[in-house]
């Protein structure tokens, strides 16, 4: 038994000796180096939005960093850089302890970011078995381009269990992509899709460029029932310019 343990102890000792004691797990570049034994996993789908009244929470924490945790994701972390010019410099991103919440019964998650001045850059990380993941840098613009909340921009065309939705881009016409969520009134996500068009028909994927819906079965709406449609217009630097919601019926 001891004979088998000796090689393992030697290997663990060698790993610990090779690790730079100066590395700081609260600095993104160091955190990635400390996890160099893990494979780099797929990019995290993430964005952020906010305004002085709050977006998906209270005005005490006016900025929401929203992300999609794939199956098996753990150890959610948020790192922030003080200056936009440092967006690609991981040594400038420092871990920030923030409250977290589940959205759509945990299908999405968000960090509740505390107030800050100017603009910041944010990056979300998490781990899955054998891998570490991070998102593309998010430019936080709460103070310079607050998210427009406008539910009236969404139009609904009733068509039984295959309703259609159209919308306009809003006052900040910088949207690169649109994220649509259809959920029941208990907050359970039914479909989550991205389009570059200002229209979506449930559950027509012909103009969908990315789909986070559970595709193990085809989602379906029930007749004579109320649902919620949520929309985010997102810029190419992952800022939510537009947010809107509407309740609709499949009558």
Secondary structure, DSSP 4 states (H G I P E B T S, - for coil): -HHHHHHHHHHHHHHHHHS-TT--TTBHHHHHHHTTTSEE-PPBEEEEEE-TT-SSS-GGG-EEEEEEPPTT-EEEEEEEES-GGGTT-GGG-EE---EEEEETTTTEEEEEEPP-SS-EEEEEEEEETTEEEEBPPEEE-TTTSPPEE-GGGEEEE--TTS-EEEE---SS---SEEEEEEEETT--EEEEEEESSSEEETT--TTEEEE-S-TTS---PPTT-EEEEEEEEE-TTSBEEEEEEEEEE--
